[in-house]
Amino acid sequence: MKISHFFNLVLFSLLLTFFSCKEPGCTDANAINYDSEANEDDNSCLYNGSLNIDFRLVNGNQTFDKYDTIQIQDYSFRLEKIKFYISNIQLKSADENKFLSEVHLYDIDNTNSKSLAFDLEEGTYDSLYFDLGLNSEQNSTTPANYDVNHPLGLNQNTFWAMEPSSYIFVMIEGKIDTLLGNDYYPLTYHLAHSDLLRNVALEKPINISHDSPSTLVVDVDLSKIFDSVDLSEDLPHQSTNSKLAQLLMDNFSTTFEIQ
């Protein structure tokens, strides 16, 4: 009886040790929630995927670039410069919002500004969201608050120091043929001040997976900017209550579309 009792104690001790040593968790070292102390995988592993957002200027269904022309109303407009700020960039779904970036400046002369790249936890989202322009807190800063190459830094040349000071949310410059010939005259739209901030939500299923990178191509249809706009009036330094500035920003916020 004593031997049998001793054997049972040993067996119980071994079983207790065996089961007590099981530590469930993620055992894949490539996962972002890898648990070095886990010895039993519980299918809880999470992985990062990658997302690229590529901005592409278009005129309708045609790609568009610097010095190309758009036929608007009875005029030809030749684009020479375009910059615009987007901020508060997020992916959204019914369950969560994934914040991506505080601010980005698109600049037709800067190739690197035409794409954004992010590493983020894999998941499925319903839309890409961003603000066109800057919020009041961002717009209350000055280039002196940033490194010169920051999107809000001095090298971007997007800040008005005049009162009331502001970053230029959208900068469009080019030449327009108002005489229907070959005589082009400057046309400038500089849109600034916090009341021009616009929200943009682009609905489309977006799947982030660690198996392969995801790419969103966001078209910016410049022809929509000029809807209902009197092209005989430019706007190099608009006032805060300019109806034309409000119309142009309303129009610009409709130019974005995920392909």
N, C-alpha and C positions, 0 to 999 in steps of 0.2 A: 504494500500500500504506500509505504514511504517512497519507493522508487517511482511508482506511478504518479504520486502527488508531485514529486520533484520534476518529473518529465512534463507534466501539465503546466507547471509554473514556468519552465524553460520555454515551452511552446507558446504560452501566453505572452511571455516577455518578447519573444521574437516577432510574433504577430503585431504586438503593440508598437515595437520599434519600427517595423516595416511600414505600418500605416501612418505612424506619426511622422515619418520621414518624407511623406509625400507632400510636396509644396506646389499647389496648382498656380499657374500663371502663364505668361507668354515666354516661350523658350527659344524664340527665333531672334538671334542677335541682330538681324537686319531690321527688326521692328522698332518703332519709336517708343514702345512701352515694354521693351525687353526687360525681363526680371531675372537677374543673374542668380537669384536664390531659388527660382522655380525649377522643379524637376519633373513636372507633369503639365504638359501643354493643355490649356483649357479653352483653346480657340478664341482667346481674347486679344490676339495680336493686332495692332494697328500699324498702318504703313503710311508714309508720305508719298504723294504723287506730285506731278509737276503740271503747271498751267502756264501757257504762253498766251498773251493777249496782243494781237497784231492789229494796229490801226491802219486803214487803207483809205486814202482819198479817192472818191469816185465822182463822176458826173453821170447820174442815172446808173446805167449798167456798164459804163466805161471807166476804166482806171484813169486817174487824174494826177498830174504832177506839176511841179513848178514851171511857170511860163506857158502852161496849157491855157486854152481859152474856153469860156462857157458862153453860149448864146443865151442871153437873158432878155426877155421882152424883145425889143428891137435892137439890143446892144450886144457887143462882144466885151467880155471882161477877161483880162489876162492876169492870172494869179502870180504874184511875185513873193509874197510872204504870208504865212499863216502860223500862228501860235495859239494854243488854248490850254487852259488849266482844267484838269479834272481832279477831284479830291474825294475823300471818304469812300474809297473804292472797296466794294464788298461783293461776295457771293451770297445769295439769299435762298432760303428754302422755308417750308412751313415749320421746320423743327429748329433751325438755327441760322444765324448770320455769321459768315466767316470774313473777318476784316482782312484786307489785303494791303492797302497802302493809304497813307494820309494825303499825299499830293503827287501829281505827275504833270509835267509840262510837255505837251506835244509841240515839236518845232520842225517844220518841213525841211529846214537846213541841217538838222541833227538826226542822222540815221538811227542812232541808239535810242532816240526818244519815240520811235515809231513802234516799239515793242516793249512789253512788260513781261517779266518772268517771275514766277512764284513757286516755292515749295510749300505744300500744305497737305494736311491730313486728307486721305482719300474719303470721298463721299459724293452724294448726288445733290445738286442744287437746281433751283427753278429759274434763277435770273442773275444777271450781272447788274449791279447798281453802282452809280457814282453821281456826284454833284458836278455840274458844269460851272466852274468858277471856284471861289474860295469862301469858306464860312467867315463870319465876322471876326472870330478870334485870329484866324490865319491872316485875314486882310488887315488886321490892326498892327501887324508886325512890319518890319522894314528889311531890306536886304542886309543891313548891318547885323541882323540877328542870326545870319546863316553863313555857312561857307560859301565862297563866291560861286562854286559850281552846283550848289543845291538848286532844286527847281525854283526856289524863291530867292536865290542869291543874286549878287550884283551882275554877274556875267550874262544873265538872261535878258536884261534890258526890258523888263516888263513892269517896272514900278514908276508910278507917277508921284513925285514929291510935292506937287502943288496941292493946295488945300481945296477940298478934303483929299488927303492922300489915299492912294489905292493901288493895288496891283491891277494890271490890265488882264481881265479874264479871257478875252478873245481879241486877237489882233489879226486883222485881215488887211493886206495891202496889195494893190495891183494897179492896173490901168484899164480904163474903159473907153471904148470908141463911141462917143456920144454923137458923132456926126455921120455914123454909118460909112466911114471911109477907113483910112489908115492913120487917122490922127487920134492917138491915145492920150488920155489925160489921167492924172493920178486919182485913184479912189481909195480912201482909207477909212476903215472902221476899227476904232479902238474902244472896246466895251469894258467898262470898269464899274466899281462900287458894289457894295454888298447886296443892294436890292436887286441886282441882276443875277444872283445865284439861281440856278435852275437844277431840278432833280431829274435824273435819267434812269429809267428802269427798263432793261432789255430782257424780255422773257424768252428763255430757251432752255431745254434740259441740258445740264452741264454735269458730266460725270468725271470725277477725278479718281484715277486709279494708279496704283504703283506699277501696273503691268506695262503701261505705255503713256507717254506725255499727252496732255490734252491741249488743243490749240483753239482759241476763239479768234476769228477774223471779224473785226468790227469795221464795217464800212462807214465812212463819213461822206454823205452825199451833199457836196457843196452847192448844187443847184437849188436845194431847198432853202438855203439861207436867204435867198433874194425874193421869196414869195411875198407879194404885195408891197415890195419895197420900191420907193421912188429912187431910181439910180442916179438922178441928177443931184441928189443930196449926199455928201459924204459926212463922216463923223470922226474926225481925228481926235477930238477931245470933247466927249459928250458930257452933258450935265447929268446929274443924278436922276432927274425926272424926265429925261428925253424919251418921247414916245417911240422914236426910231430905234433907240437902243433897246427898249423893252421888246419891240417887234423882232429885232435881229436876234436877241437872245432866245426868245420864244421859238423862232425859226431854227436856230442852231441846235437847240435841244432836241429837235425832231430829226436831225440828220443822221443819227447813229442807228445802226442795224447790224445784228449778228448774222453772219452768213452761215 
